[in-house]
């Protein structure tokens, strides 16, 4: 496809946990920077999850998106 690029996969973490990730990007006609962006998103998510303890994650209350954030002291 000329205007879309994406990737999806099951990622195994060093701690034995796994997660499903998917990235879909709309891009200008065959722009190669979109592939770099998809790789960068994957790298950042992996690094974030690799350095985050489950006990440090809490739901964002009052947020309709149902998102999560790191608990701050």
Order of alpha helices (4+ residues) and beta strands (2+ residues): beta-beta-alpha-beta-beta
